Amino acid sequence: MAKKIAAGTRSVDINNTLVEEILSQSNPNELFGTDGLFQQLKKQVLERILEYELSHELGYSRHSKASKQDSNRRNGTSAKTIIDDSGQKIELDIPRDRDNRFEPQLIPKGVRRFTGFDDSVIALYARGMTMSEIQSHLEEMYHTDVSKELISSITDGVMDEVTRWQARVLDRIYPIVYLDCIMVNYRCFMHINKATLFSLK
């Protein structure tokens, strides 16, 4: 059965298989820690979106052999630290241009706190999302009006990133430990006490 998570004003079905697959590959610290899988996914998506924002600004994609209509060019990256929903830091490489005309729209200059993104990342990497669904998620992530052409370009790039992640080679076996507990009351020497019973499979 699929679970639902909120993303903006909508909810998205998240296949339990995807959740189990992610959990089977990492312990909680590796999954949600500072350098965990979830933080890596967020960093990859944000940097990919910013890269396509710059491509849209310049009018050509990275490594394009086509003639350029503008003298402005890419000029490496600059480091920026943002704070996410959980209060954790994400170190981003923000693309730059030579003329310093590029103004990122997803994470504007001067913005250090970027919230409301966690659910969108999970939804973007969930299996079965159509191109139009990914496009809708991206539109909701921007808090200002952006052109349809920009959203379309970013959607193509994010789709490539997501497809590669979904097609990655997996190990043949992933050990899974199920841990559950129940709180119970019991009587001992005329006193009522509480105990926790654990079940390990």
N, CA, C and O of each residue as an XYZ file, in Angstrom:
804
protein
N       0.841     -1.194      0.000
C       0.000      0.000      0.000
C       0.874      1.241      0.000
O       1.895      1.280      0.686
N       0.487      2.247     -0.757
C       1.283      3.457     -0.853
C       0.947      4.420      0.273
O      -0.187      4.469      0.748
N       1.951      5.188      0.694
C       1.752      6.243      1.668
C       1.636      7.565      0.932
O       2.019      7.675     -0.233
N       1.099      8.573      1.624
C       0.998      9.887      1.018
C       1.775     10.895      1.843
O       1.760     10.861      3.073
N       2.453     11.795      1.143
C       3.117     12.896      1.820
C       2.625     14.174      1.195
O       2.256     14.204      0.021
N       2.620     15.235      1.983
C       2.182     16.523      1.474
C       3.313     17.165      0.707
O       4.478     17.047      1.088
N       2.976     17.840     -0.368
C       3.954     18.593     -1.146
C       3.251     19.837     -1.632
O       2.525     19.803     -2.625
N       3.467     20.946     -0.926
C       2.720     22.142     -1.250
C       1.277     21.940     -0.851
O       0.985     21.644      0.308
N       0.371     22.096     -1.804
C      -1.046     21.932     -1.516
C      -1.543     20.568     -1.957
O      -2.732     20.277     -1.827
N      -0.662     19.726     -2.476
C      -1.077     18.435     -2.990
C      -0.470     17.327     -2.167
O       0.408     17.565     -1.338
N      -0.936     16.113     -2.396
C      -0.314     14.953     -1.770
C       0.101     13.994     -2.864
O      -0.513     13.939     -3.929
N       1.161     13.235     -2.586
C       1.722     12.345     -3.598
C       1.845     10.951     -3.034
O       2.293     10.773     -1.901
N       1.451      9.958     -3.812
C       1.589      8.577     -3.385
C       3.059      8.176     -3.419
O       3.745      8.358     -4.425
N       3.530      7.628     -2.302
C       4.900      7.132     -2.210
C       4.840      5.624     -2.044
O       4.320      5.123     -1.047
N       5.363      4.912     -3.007
C       5.324      3.462     -2.980
C       6.145      2.931     -1.812
O       7.287      3.343     -1.609
N       5.555      2.009     -1.040
C       6.258      1.442      0.111
C       7.547      0.748     -0.301
O       8.501      0.691      0.475
N       7.577      0.217     -1.524
C       8.780     -0.459     -1.998
C       9.957      0.499     -2.025
O      11.073      0.125     -1.664
N       9.712      1.748     -2.456
C      10.772      2.748     -2.489
C      11.272      3.042     -1.088
O      12.479      3.126     -0.860
N      10.344      3.202     -0.140
C      10.725      3.492      1.240
C      11.563      2.359      1.813
O      12.602      2.603      2.426
N      11.111      1.102      1.615
C      11.840     -0.046      2.140
C      13.214     -0.171      1.489
O      14.189     -0.549      2.138
N      13.278      0.151      0.201
C      14.555      0.057     -0.508
C      15.563      1.039      0.062
O      16.728      0.695      0.261
N      15.111      2.275      0.327
C      16.003      3.283      0.891
C      16.443      2.887      2.289
O      17.627      2.965      2.617
N      15.485      2.459      3.119
C      15.803      2.094      4.492
C      16.726      0.889      4.562
O      17.536      0.781      5.483
N      16.612     -0.024      3.593
C      17.428     -1.234      3.623
C      18.895     -0.944      3.327
O      19.763     -1.764      3.627
N      19.172      0.208      2.746
C      20.541      0.512      2.340
C      21.302      1.363      3.346
O      22.509      1.556      3.199
N      20.632      1.866      4.348
C      21.298      2.767      5.275
C      20.747      2.600      6.676
O      19.568      2.299      6.866
N      21.633      2.804      7.672
C      21.116      2.907      9.027
C      20.595      4.329      9.211
O      20.865      5.186      8.370
N      19.849      4.608     10.297
C      19.250      5.935     10.444
C      20.241      7.082     10.328
O      19.926      8.109      9.727
N      21.440      6.925     10.897
C      22.427      7.998     10.809
C      22.891      8.216      9.379
O      23.071      9.354      8.944
N      23.086      7.113      8.643
C      23.520      7.231      7.258
C      22.412      7.794      6.384
O      22.687      8.406      5.352
N      21.171      7.593      6.783
C      20.044      8.044      5.979
C      19.719      9.511      6.221
O      19.546     10.278      5.273
N      19.635      9.906      7.504
C      19.176     11.251      7.833
C      20.251     12.130      8.464
O      19.970     13.277      8.813
N      21.464     11.629      8.618
C      22.528     12.415      9.228
C      23.002     13.540      8.327
O      22.491     13.739      7.225
N      23.998     14.274      8.825
C      24.512     15.434      8.101
C      24.995     15.064      6.703
O      24.775     15.811      5.749
N      25.654     13.911      6.580
C      26.141     13.455      5.276
C      25.346     12.253      4.775
O      25.841     11.475      3.959
N      24.128     12.101      5.257
C      23.310     10.945      4.913
C      22.755     10.989      3.501
O      22.890     11.981      2.785
N      22.126      9.881      3.122
C      21.587      9.738      1.776
C      20.578     10.833      1.457
O      20.592     11.388      0.358
N      19.700     11.148      2.413
C      18.666     12.139      2.159
C      19.271     13.516      1.880
O      18.801     14.233      0.996
N      20.313     13.886      2.633
C      20.982     15.162      2.400
C      21.653     15.181      1.032
O      21.664     16.210      0.356
N      22.217     14.038      0.621
C      22.864     13.962     -0.687
C      21.853     14.146     -1.811
O      22.129     14.821     -2.803
N      20.668     13.532     -1.646
C      19.630     13.680     -2.665
C      19.201     15.137     -2.788
O      19.028     15.647     -3.896
N      19.029     15.805     -1.650
C      18.617     17.210     -1.681
C      19.681     18.072     -2.359
O      19.362     18.942     -3.169
N      20.939     17.825     -2.023
C      22.035     18.583     -2.626
C      22.068     18.374     -4.140
O      22.226     19.333     -4.895
N      21.920     17.125     -4.584
C      21.963     16.828     -6.013
C      20.841     17.532     -6.763
O      21.066     18.113     -7.824
N      19.625     17.479     -6.208
C      18.484     18.099     -6.884
C      18.652     19.612     -6.952
O      18.444     20.211     -8.007
N      19.025     20.231     -5.838
C      19.174     21.685     -5.808
C      20.257     22.155     -6.771
O      20.050     23.118     -7.510
N      21.408     21.488     -6.772
C      22.490     21.899     -7.663
C      22.122     21.673     -9.117
O      22.498     22.469     -9.978
N      21.396     20.605     -9.406
C      20.972     20.360    -10.783
C      19.997     21.448    -11.247
O      20.096     21.933    -12.374
N      19.058     21.829    -10.376
C      18.098     22.874    -10.736
C      18.811     24.202    -10.976
O      18.515     24.898    -11.948
N      19.746     24.556    -10.101
C      20.476     25.814    -10.262
C      21.311     25.812    -11.536
O      21.441     26.842    -12.197
N      21.875     24.662    -11.881
C      22.651     24.552    -13.113
C      21.771     24.818    -14.334
O      22.190     25.484    -15.280
N      20.544     24.288    -14.301
C      19.642     24.506    -15.431
C      19.073     25.915    -15.434
O      18.699     26.426    -16.490
N      19.002     26.543    -14.284
C      18.634     27.963    -14.256
C      19.682     28.782    -15.007
O      19.343     29.656    -15.805
N      20.961     28.493    -14.743
C      22.032     29.226    -15.421
C      22.027     28.932    -16.917
O      22.235     29.837    -17.725
N      21.792     27.678    -17.292
C      21.714     27.333    -18.717
C      20.614     28.135    -19.399
O      20.782     28.604    -20.525
N      19.488     28.289    -18.711
C      18.380     29.072    -19.266
C      18.777     30.536    -19.404
O      18.416     31.191    -20.382
N      19.515     31.047    -18.431
C      19.964     32.446    -18.463
C      20.932     32.685    -19.620
O      20.837     33.696    -20.314
N      21.873     31.742    -19.827
C      22.888     31.908    -20.863
C      22.370     31.563    -22.249
O      22.882     32.060    -23.252
N      21.357     30.713    -22.303
C      20.808     30.328    -23.596
C      21.436     29.091    -24.190
O      21.169     28.767    -25.347
N      22.263     28.389    -23.437
C      22.857     27.143    -23.921
C      23.193     26.261    -22.728
O      23.415     26.755    -21.622
N      23.229     24.951    -22.959
C      23.508     23.999    -21.894
C      25.008     23.801    -21.726
O      25.796     24.168    -22.597
N      25.389     23.222    -20.603
C      26.802     22.939    -20.344
C      27.353     22.003    -21.420
O      26.675     21.063    -21.833
N      28.573     22.258    -21.870
C      29.269     21.462    -22.893
C      28.617     21.584    -24.273
O      28.924     20.796    -25.167
N      27.732     22.549    -24.459
C      27.092     22.728    -25.762
C      28.118     23.198    -26.794
O      28.952     24.056    -26.507
N      28.044     22.615    -28.020
C      28.950     22.982    -29.102
C      28.342     24.053    -30.006
O      29.006     24.559    -30.911
N      27.082     24.393    -29.758
C      26.404     25.370    -30.600
C      27.009     26.757    -30.392
O      27.585     27.046    -29.343
N      26.867     27.609    -31.410
C      27.390     28.967    -31.302
C      26.626     29.743    -30.237
O      25.413     29.584    -30.097
N      27.332     30.578    -29.488
C      26.732     31.334    -28.402
C      26.289     32.709    -28.902
O      27.000     33.366    -29.662
N      25.105     33.128    -28.463
C      24.578     34.423    -28.863
C      25.042     35.540    -27.928
O      24.838     36.720    -28.216
N      25.662     35.169    -26.818
C      26.060     36.141    -25.796
C      27.506     35.870    -25.403
O      27.952     34.723    -25.409
N      28.233     36.922    -25.064
C      29.630     36.753    -24.653
C      29.754     36.225    -23.231
O      30.833     35.797    -22.822
N      28.673     36.251    -22.482
C      28.704     35.769    -21.102
C      28.915     34.259    -21.079
O      28.381     33.546    -21.928
N      29.685     33.772    -20.119
C      30.010     32.350    -20.036
C      29.926     31.877    -18.585
O      29.850     32.681    -17.655
N      29.941     30.566    -18.417
C      30.020     29.998    -17.078
C      31.368     30.354    -16.447
O      32.373     30.523    -17.138
N      31.360     30.460    -15.126
C      32.588     30.846    -14.436
C      32.727     30.073    -13.129
O      32.898     30.663    -12.062
N      32.652     28.749    -13.225
C      32.833     27.915    -12.047
C      31.662     27.995    -11.082
O      30.526     28.246    -11.482
N      31.952     27.780     -9.817
C      30.912     27.791     -8.787
C      31.414     28.537     -7.551
O      32.612     28.754     -7.371
N      30.471     28.914     -6.721
C      30.800     29.495     -5.420
C      30.075     28.696     -4.351
O      28.975     28.193     -4.582
N      30.688     28.581     -3.184
C      30.100     27.789     -2.104
C      29.046     28.599     -1.354
O      29.202     29.798     -1.122
N      27.973     27.909     -0.986
C      26.919     28.546     -0.196
C      26.326     27.508      0.742
O      26.099     26.365      0.346
N      26.077     27.900      1.974
C      25.477     27.011      2.963
C      24.055     27.459      3.249
O      23.819     28.624      3.570
N      23.103     26.537      3.134
C      21.716     26.840      3.459
C      21.254     25.919      4.587
O      21.862     24.881      4.848
N      20.177     26.313      5.245
C      19.582     25.534      6.325
C      18.272     24.953      5.819
O      17.438     25.681      5.281
N      18.076     23.629      5.988
C      16.868     22.987      5.474
C      15.788     22.891      6.547
O      15.912     23.479      7.621
N      14.712     22.132      6.241
C      13.571     21.993      7.147
C      13.969     21.471      8.518
O      13.426     21.903      9.535
N      14.914     20.545      8.544
C      15.303     19.908      9.802
C      16.378     20.685     10.556
O      16.835     20.248     11.611
N      16.782     21.832     10.020
C      17.813     22.636     10.663
C      19.221     22.216     10.311
O      20.183     22.756     10.857
N      19.362     21.248      9.395
C      20.689     20.792      8.990
C      21.235     21.668      7.865
O      20.482     22.255      7.088
N      22.551     21.738      7.802
C      23.204     22.544      6.781
C      23.415     21.729      5.504
O      23.732     20.540      5.554
N      23.235     22.383      4.379
C      23.530     21.774      3.078
C      24.540     22.671      2.376
O      24.285     23.854      2.148
N      25.687     22.097      2.038
C      26.729     22.846      1.339
C      26.471     22.736     -0.164
O      26.527     21.644     -0.730
N      26.192     23.859     -0.801
C      25.870     23.867     -2.225
C      26.973     24.539     -3.032
O      27.625     25.473     -2.565
N      27.168     24.045     -4.253
C      28.037     24.701     -5.224
C      27.135     25.475     -6.177
O      26.492     24.883     -7.044
N      27.085     26.791     -6.021
C      26.209     27.639     -6.823
C      26.932     28.033     -8.105
O      28.015     28.615     -8.033
N      26.367     27.733     -9.285
C      27.035     28.101    -10.542
C      27.116     29.623    -10.706
O      26.230     30.355    -10.267
N      28.195     30.082    -11.347
C      28.400     31.511    -11.560
C      28.591     31.799    -13.044
O      28.895     30.902    -13.830
N      28.408     33.055    -13.410
C      28.691     33.500    -14.768
C      29.723     34.626    -14.713
O      29.875     35.288    -13.687
N      30.431     34.837    -15.824
C      31.519     35.816    -15.849
C      31.031     37.237    -15.577
O      31.687     38.001    -14.869
N      29.875     37.585    -16.144
C      29.377     38.957    -16.019
C      28.598     39.198    -14.732
O      28.133     40.310    -14.481
N      28.458     38.159    -13.921
C      27.745     38.278    -12.644
C      26.306     38.767    -12.830
O      25.791     39.539    -12.021
N      25.669     38.307    -13.905
C      24.270     38.684    -14.149
C      23.299     37.635    -13.632
O      22.109     37.905    -13.473
N      23.807     36.441    -13.370
C      22.931     35.335    -12.981
C      22.368     35.560    -11.585
O      23.114     35.726    -10.620
N      21.042     35.563    -11.489
C      20.329     35.716    -10.219
C      19.510     34.449     -9.972
O      18.418     34.318    -10.523
N      20.007     33.511     -9.158
C      19.244     32.278     -8.894
C      17.850     32.606     -8.377
O      17.679     33.491     -7.539
N      16.859     31.885     -8.884
C      15.480     32.143     -8.488
C      14.985     31.162     -7.436
O      14.182     31.529     -6.578
N      15.454     29.917     -7.492
C      15.017     28.943     -6.493
C      15.571     29.306     -5.123
O      14.848     29.274     -4.127
N      16.851     29.651     -5.075
C      17.502     30.086     -3.836
C      18.156     31.435     -4.120
O      19.330     31.479     -4.488
N      17.427     32.524     -3.959
C      17.964     33.850     -4.287
C      19.201     34.191     -3.465
O      19.425     33.629     -2.393
N      19.989     35.108     -3.978
C      21.163     35.574     -3.252
C      20.735     36.154     -1.906
O      19.740     36.873     -1.821
N      21.480     35.841     -0.874
C      21.172     36.339      0.459
C      20.275     35.435      1.276
O      20.198     35.577      2.496
N      19.591     34.498      0.616
C      18.703     33.573      1.327
C      19.530     32.439      1.916
O      20.304     31.797      1.205
N      19.371     32.191      3.205
C      20.135     31.143      3.875
C      19.262     30.008      4.390
O      19.763     28.918      4.665
N      17.978     30.247      4.522
C      17.079     29.194      5.012
C      16.147     28.788      3.876
O      15.455     29.623      3.293
N      16.141     27.486      3.569
C      15.327     26.968      2.466
C      14.467     25.841      3.007
O      14.964     24.741      3.249
N      13.182     26.102      3.199
C      12.284     25.132      3.821
C      11.202     24.692      2.844
O      11.042     25.262      1.765
N      10.460     23.656      3.253
C       9.376     23.145      2.424
C       9.847     22.309      1.258
O       9.117     22.124      0.284
N      11.087     21.791      1.352
C      11.682     21.090      0.216
C      11.778     19.590      0.430
O      11.835     18.834     -0.540
N      11.796     19.141      1.685
C      12.041     17.730      1.980
C      11.027     16.812      1.311
O      11.411     15.835      0.668
N       9.736     17.110      1.451
C       8.707     16.264      0.854
C       8.832     16.222     -0.663
O       8.591     15.187     -1.285
N       9.212     17.356     -1.255
C       9.343     17.408     -2.706
C      10.461     16.503     -3.196
O      10.333     15.874     -4.246
N      11.568     16.430     -2.439
C      12.684     15.562     -2.837
C      12.248     14.103     -2.839
O      12.522     13.370     -3.789
N      11.564     13.681     -1.766
C      11.087     12.298     -1.699
C      10.148     12.014     -2.862
O      10.227     10.960     -3.492
N       9.262     12.960     -3.141
C       8.305     12.766     -4.228
C       9.003     12.689     -5.582
O       8.627     11.877     -6.427
N      10.017     13.529     -5.792
C      10.722     13.536     -7.066
C      11.429     12.217     -7.340
O      11.500     11.773     -8.486
N      11.960     11.582     -6.277
C      12.691     10.331     -6.456
C      11.788      9.101     -6.387
O      12.258      7.983     -6.597
N      10.506      9.288     -6.099
C       9.585      8.155     -6.031
C       9.351      7.597     -7.427
O       9.278      8.340     -8.406
N       9.238      6.302     -7.499
C       9.008      5.669     -8.794
C       7.599      5.978     -9.287
O       6.669      6.126     -8.493
N       7.455      6.074    -10.597
C       6.130      6.198    -11.184
C       5.664      7.621    -11.427
O       4.575      7.810    -11.970
N       6.442      8.637    -11.049
C       6.024     10.012    -11.294
C       6.175     10.338    -12.770
O       7.192     10.025    -13.388
N       5.161     10.963    -13.320
C       5.207     11.349    -14.722
C       5.959     12.668    -14.876
O       6.233     13.365    -13.899
N       6.282     12.990    -16.121
C       6.963     14.251    -16.401
C       6.126     15.436    -15.933
O       6.659     16.398    -15.380
N       4.819     15.368    -16.155
C       3.945     16.477    -15.757
C       3.879     16.616    -14.241
O       3.773     17.731    -13.732
N       3.941     15.490    -13.504
C       3.922     15.550    -12.041
C       5.203     16.185    -11.504
O       5.161     16.997    -10.580
N       6.336     15.811    -12.085
C       7.596     16.428    -11.683
C       7.562     17.924    -11.979
O       8.026     18.735    -11.178
N       7.013     18.278    -13.131
C       6.922     19.687    -13.502
C       6.056     20.455    -12.510
O       6.377     21.587    -12.148
N       4.964     19.844    -12.072
C       4.079     20.493    -11.098
C       4.793     20.713     -9.774
O       4.624     21.754     -9.139
N       5.596     19.731     -9.355
C       6.351     19.870     -8.112
C       7.349     21.016     -8.213
O       7.495     21.799     -7.275
N       8.022     21.113     -9.326
C       9.002     22.179     -9.494
C       8.336     23.546     -9.469
O       8.874     24.491     -8.892
N       7.169     23.654    -10.090
C       6.449     24.922    -10.089
C       6.086     25.339     -8.667
O       6.125     26.523     -8.335
N       5.733     24.360     -7.826
C       5.370     24.670     -6.448
C       6.586     25.057     -5.609
O       6.455     25.794     -4.631
N       7.758     24.570     -5.981
C       8.965     24.872     -5.213
C       9.380     26.331     -5.358
O       9.998     26.894     -4.454
N       9.043     26.948     -6.496
C       9.380     28.347     -6.701
C       8.313     29.216     -6.045
O       7.115     28.994     -6.221
N       8.768     30.202     -5.291
C       7.831     31.091     -4.610
C       7.590     32.364     -5.408
O       7.042     33.337     -4.889
N       7.996     32.354     -6.653
C       7.759     33.481     -7.535
C       7.459     32.945     -8.922
O       7.752     31.788     -9.223
N       6.879     33.780     -9.763
C       6.535     33.339    -11.115
C       7.803     33.155    -11.946
O       8.669     34.030    -11.980
N       7.900     32.020    -12.607
C       9.008     31.758    -13.519
C       8.419     31.302    -14.845
O       7.268     30.869    -14.911
N       9.210     31.403    -15.885
C       8.704     31.076    -17.211
C       8.486     29.580    -17.377
O       9.155     28.768    -16.739
N       7.544     29.229    -18.239
C       7.281     27.825    -18.551
C       8.507     27.181    -19.193
O       8.772     25.995    -18.997
N       9.259     27.986    -19.971
C      10.449     27.452    -20.622
C      11.492     27.023    -19.589
O      12.139     25.988    -19.746
N      11.652     27.829    -18.527
C      12.608     27.485    -17.478
C      12.184     26.213    -16.762
O      13.005     25.322    -16.547
N      10.916     26.119    -16.392
C      10.414     24.927    -15.708
C      10.589     23.695    -16.582
O      10.967     22.635    -16.084
N      10.321     23.818    -17.870
C      10.453     22.686    -18.788
C      11.904     22.226    -18.875
O      12.177     21.025    -18.873
N      12.835     23.177    -18.953
C      14.257     22.843    -19.036
C      14.732     22.152    -17.767
O      15.456     21.158    -17.828
N      14.322     22.681    -16.612
C      14.719     22.090    -15.339
C      14.126     20.700    -15.185
O      14.789     19.791    -14.686
N      12.875     20.531    -15.613
C      12.210     19.228    -15.519
C      12.998     18.160    -16.263
O      13.189     17.056    -15.753
N      13.458     18.488    -17.474
C      14.247     17.530    -18.254
C      15.510     17.127    -17.500
O      15.862     15.948    -17.460
N      16.191     18.105    -16.902
C      17.425     17.808    -16.190
C      17.201     16.993    -14.941
O      17.939     16.044    -14.676
N      16.184     17.352    -14.161
C      15.880     16.608    -12.941
C      15.444     15.193    -13.279
O      15.794     14.249    -12.571
N      14.685     15.038    -14.352
C      14.227     13.716    -14.767
C      15.423     12.820    -15.076
O      15.417     11.639    -14.729
N      16.451     13.371    -15.726
C      17.661     12.594    -16.020
C      18.334     12.134    -14.734
O      18.755     10.982    -14.628
N      18.436     13.037    -13.751
C      19.072     12.721    -12.474
C      18.299     11.634    -11.742
O      18.887     10.686    -11.222
N      16.979     11.776    -11.705
C      16.130     10.805    -11.018
C      16.203      9.443    -11.692
O      16.273      8.415    -11.018
N      16.187      9.433    -13.030
C      16.240      8.176    -13.774
C      17.540      7.427    -13.500
O      17.529      6.206    -13.339
N      18.657      8.146    -13.447
C      19.944      7.505    -13.153
C      19.940      6.905    -11.755
O      20.464      5.811    -11.545
N      19.353      7.615    -10.799
C      19.315      7.108     -9.425
C      18.462      5.854     -9.332
O      18.822      4.903     -8.639
N      17.329      5.852    -10.031
C      16.444      4.694     -9.990
C      17.060      3.486    -10.688
O      16.740      2.347    -10.351
N      17.946      3.728    -11.662
C      18.534      2.637    -12.440
C      19.881      2.174    -11.890
O      20.548      1.345    -12.510
N      20.288      2.700    -10.730
C      21.594      2.341    -10.182
C      21.632      0.849     -9.830
O      20.593      0.241     -9.577
N      22.824      0.272     -9.816
C      22.998     -1.148     -9.511
C      22.830     -1.367     -8.009
O      23.432     -0.659     -7.201
N      22.009     -2.350     -7.640
C      21.765     -2.674     -6.236
C      22.482     -3.963     -5.860
O      22.773     -4.791     -6.724
N      22.764     -4.132     -4.581
C      23.322     -5.385     -4.095
C      22.277     -6.489     -4.207
O      21.078     -6.215     -4.261
N      22.736     -7.736     -4.240
C      21.813     -8.864     -4.374
C      20.971     -9.041     -3.114
O      19.799     -9.410     -3.196
N      21.561     -8.779     -1.951
C      20.859     -9.007     -0.686
C      21.054     -7.800      0.227
O      22.156     -7.267      0.349
N      19.964     -7.382      0.865
C      20.018     -6.330      1.882
C      19.414     -6.873      3.167
O      18.214     -7.145      3.207
N      20.211     -7.040      4.221
C      19.646     -7.514      5.497
C      18.748     -6.435      6.105
O      19.086     -5.252      6.094
N      17.609     -6.857      6.628
C      16.650     -5.935      7.237
C      16.323     -6.419      8.638
O      16.037     -7.600      8.836
N      16.363     -5.531      9.597
C      16.000     -5.836     10.976
C      14.722     -5.077     11.317
O      14.667     -3.855     11.185
N      13.694     -5.806     11.757
C      12.438     -5.194     12.174
C      12.407     -5.131     13.697
O      12.550     -6.154     14.368
N      12.223     -3.950     14.233
C      12.186     -3.749     15.680
C      10.884     -3.052     16.046
O      10.560     -1.995     15.504
N      10.138     -3.654     16.975
C       8.868     -3.078     17.407
C       8.779     -3.201     18.924
O       9.508     -3.982     19.535
N       7.886     -2.427     19.524
C       7.728     -2.507     20.974
C       6.292     -2.196     21.365
O       5.527     -1.631     20.582
N       5.943     -2.570     22.578
C       4.629     -2.285     23.131
C       4.796     -1.931     24.607
O       5.583     -2.559     25.315
N       4.062     -0.935     25.063
C       4.093     -0.532     26.467
C       2.987     -1.267     27.215
O       1.834     -1.261     26.784
N       3.338     -1.905     28.345
C       2.354     -2.665     29.120
C       2.448     -2.277     30.596
O       3.497     -1.851     31.081
N       1.332     -2.434     31.288
C       1.295     -2.258     32.742
C       1.322     -3.634     33.408
O       0.704     -4.575     32.911
N       2.032     -3.753     34.525
C       2.047     -5.024     35.249
C       2.076     -4.737     36.760
O       2.518     -3.679     37.207
N       1.594     -5.705     37.510
C       1.521     -5.550     38.960
C       2.662     -6.333     39.615
O       2.906     -7.492     39.281
N       3.347     -5.689     40.539
C       4.439     -6.333     41.272
C       4.422     -5.836     42.713
O       4.591     -4.644     42.972
N       4.216     -6.764     43.651
C       4.168     -6.405     45.070
C       3.182     -5.262     45.336
O       3.496     -4.287     46.019
N       1.988     -5.417     44.774
C       0.886     -4.483     45.000
C       1.107     -3.118     44.336
O       0.365     -2.172     44.599
N       2.113     -3.022     43.489
C       2.360     -1.763     42.786
C       2.158     -1.973     41.281
O       2.476     -3.030     40.735
N       1.624     -0.945     40.633
C       1.455     -0.979     39.183
C       2.684     -0.337     38.542
O       3.014      0.817     38.814
N       3.345     -1.101     37.695
C       4.532     -0.608     36.995
C       4.320     -0.673     35.485
O       3.417     -1.351     34.994
N       5.167      0.041     34.771
C       5.132      0.019     33.310
C       6.402     -0.625     32.780
O       7.481     -0.474     33.353
N       6.254     -1.344     31.681
C       7.406     -1.996     31.057
C       7.281     -1.901     29.543
O       6.186     -1.765     28.998
N       8.403     -1.974     28.894
C       8.440     -1.958     27.434
C       8.901     -3.318     26.935
O       9.987     -3.780     27.283
N       8.076     -3.950     26.123
C       8.416     -5.250     25.546
C       8.836     -5.042     24.095
O       8.102     -4.457     23.299
N      10.027     -5.531     23.768
C      10.559     -5.356     22.425
C      10.427     -6.652     21.625
O      10.561     -7.752     22.161
N      10.163     -6.489     20.337
C      10.109     -7.625     19.418
C      11.138     -7.391     18.325
O      11.092     -6.377     17.628
N      12.062     -8.323     18.175
C      13.136     -8.199     17.198
C      13.050     -9.352     16.218
O      13.028    -10.516     16.618
N      13.001     -9.024     14.912
C      12.910    -10.064     13.883
C      14.048     -9.909     12.902
O      14.158    -10.687     11.955
